[in-house]
């Protein structure tokens, strides 16, 4: 648990409670379920400076998705996204020289509300570091009356990518009550339909390939996405 300690003689970090001694205005706090917490924008600003770049991009993407992604229309609210990014830029620019600001600038620049899962965020971040071609996110494919959105697409390479998180198969909120075998069959049919319609090849990975960047680089090379 990370907390911002206020007062003249704040306690020190102890056990699993990490206390930060930094300025905090009342405008940067709100009450959530009876608990005083930092606002979304302040939380994101602190996280993208203080944590690993992988955690930073996952949290920043998720925040952008929360404020700027319309799941029904599968579209980004560009005005909301621009406003949120502008607020982050204002804080980052005001904190020039502070710890983690260089990383924060990079994260704010590339954050994207189209990332649905942390694994997608980390994959995109590592692709960028490894020099892989930039993917198109949430690329639409229409087949008759049905529409599919691809996590990653490389039209010039004739490939599309899908990150499979564990929640996709076991989280009741994502399975809709369907058994695992039904989910797998549906996934195979979806992939086959998209490959027939586009002529592209599917590249699929899980947290195993994301165990570290070297493992992910080897996977991208096997998949002919990275030279």
Helices and strands as residue ranges (DSSP letters): E 2-4, E 18-20, G 26-28, E 29-32, E 35-38, H 40-50, H 53-68, E 69-70, E 75-76, H 78-94, H 101-110, H 118-130, E 136-143, E 146-154, G 155-157, E 159-163, H 167-170, H 172-175, H 180-198, E 201-205, H 213-222
